Structures are given as C-alpha cells and as structure tokens.
C-alpha cells in the first residue's frame, strides 16, 4: 500500500469576529466563564461569506502552497455537516469552482468534528486505487447557522471556518496509520436532519461529551503510536481537535508533551468542527513550526460519536 503526505495547506475564515462580550449580550454568560471553562476568547461567524466561499478560499490557498494545479487532483472530499446545499454536495460545487477534473470522485463526508481525519483516511484509500497522485481534502463548517442562540451551554463554543490540505500519494511512503472509530449515539450530540417537527439546531450534553473526549484522546494516541511503531518522543508535533482547551491540556499533561510540541488556536476560533484540525495544520505550516519531514500526530473526536487519530507527515 502507498501512503500519503501533506503537500500544502490553506485556510479561509470569515472576517466577522464575535467576542465573548458580544455573546454575553445575548445569553446569560461572561467572558470570565467562557475563558476559564473553554479557553475561547473569540470566534468567527459568516456574514457575507458562505460555506462554498470558505471552502473555495481554503482549497485555492492549499493548491497554491502545494504547487499543484487543479487539473492534477485525483479526488476531492469535503468533511462537513453544514454544506450550503445537500445536493449538490460541497465537493461537487468545489469541482466547478476550482475547475477540478470531471473524471474523479468528489463527495462530502460526515463524521462531525472528526471529519477531516475520516476524510484523510478515505483519501489515502482512494489514491491507492487512482492513476492520479494528488488529492484535495477540505474540512469546513459554518456551525453558526445551526447554533441555538438561546442555549448558553453550546452557543459560546462554535465558530465558522474552512481549511484544506493537498496530499500526495507515493509508493514507499508510510500510511498515515489512521485509527478511526464510532459509537452511534443520538443523545450526547445531535443535529436533526430531515426529520419532521425538528429545527436543525445543535443540542449537546456538554459534560458527558467532555468525559467522552477525555477518554477518546488517549485511546487514539496509544493506538496510532502502536500502529505506526512510534513513541511520543518521535513525534514532532501534536495536533488536537480544538473543542476545549482543558481537553488539550489534560492530554498534553498525561503524555508529558512539552508546550513547544502542541498548539492551541481555540482562543481565536472556538470549535470549528471539521475545520479545526486542518486550521491548526495550516497555521503551523505558515509559522514554519512544521514543514517537510515533520511528523505530526493528530487526534479528533466529535458527534456520532466519532473519534480518530493519524500520523501525518509533511512532504
Ligand atoms: N455561561 C455561564 N454559565 C454556564 C454556561 C455559560 N455559557 N454554560 C453552562 N453554564 C453553567 C451551567 O448552567 C451550570 O450551572 P449550574 O451548576 O448552576 O447548573 C454550570 O455552568 C456548569 O455547567 P456544566 O455544563 O457542567 O459545565 P462544564 O464545566 O461541563 O462546561 C462545557 C461546559 C460545554 C464548556 C464543557 O462541558 C465542554 O467543553 N464539553 C465538551 C464540549 C465539546 O467538546 N463539544 C464538541 C465535541 S466535538
């Protein structure tokens, strides 16, 4: 089996910043509560932007960074739960917007906040069966459009954004060793779909999701290390889904990961769902903190329930 590496990353976030103080004006909360319980200071919300425009912005930036023309892409996956339209999918819309080839699979993937990792694994499998060697994976969500603005337990958490990675697949490269899982549960975290009588707004039992996450993260780290035959010390950088700074700090403490080897941008963006992990990857790449040869262990978890980890390498 051939493996994939990250060739280039890009991101696109809405301009509008919503601070904790802005939210305290609409629900009974405070900057002090949100900051201490979550680590979030502000987040971005779409005003003029759309899911499509964010995806296109992120994907164009990633293609440019990778130096790969759209016509060389062999598959496109958008991980999301908030595409502008169910049909066409965000990925099909992106095919048209970017001028991707027409003889390739383009589709959306729903694994909530773990979507980007599910999509990377799927892409690795697809490219193994493709004559083309590059793939485009986008993580994008505009959760502000399905947020319940009367629920202070959830509305403070989420932000909008998109980020993308162009990956390359080659003989001789190691697999990302993805370890993915799910446990069907529609009580802890739920967004109704086309059921009748429900508005499609997020509902969540925060404390129980928190406990689930605290157990899922070490499970993923242990499984990925075992599968790839690596140790914590081998890893150059740890990238965690940005759902709550406390979850990230607990994992860092458990594995004695020095501060120089992990990163939090949750303070700036909140939880951007499927965009969260590639948003971190893209910022780290631009900051020069990861680059060719870097080994990055990434971990995600979210609605479904879903969870996963993978060992990413930069080309
Ligand atoms: N502002 C002020 N008080 C709030 C509040 C807010 N925004 N949201 C909840 N509270 C209150 C609750 O009403 C409760 O009050 P009570 O003790 O009088 O009943 C108290 O704060 C504690 O609530 P609780 O829900 O137990 O807080 P918590 O410490 O679990 O923090 C979350 C809540 C949502 C921040 C936390 O559970 C969390 O981050 N969970 C994981 C969420 C997540 O990762 N989701 C996405 C998965 S991808």
Boltz pocket constraint, residues with backbone or C-beta under 6 A from the ligand:
constraints:
  - pocket:
      binder: B
      contacts: [[A, 28], [A, 29], [A, 30], [A, 33], [A, 34], [A, 37], [A, 38], [A, 113], [A, 152], [A, 153], [A, 154], [A, 156], [A, 204], [A, 205], [A, 206], [A, 207], [A, 208], [A, 209], [A, 210], [A, 213], [A, 243], [A, 244], [A, 271], [A, 301], [A, 302], [A, 303]]
      max_distance: 6.0
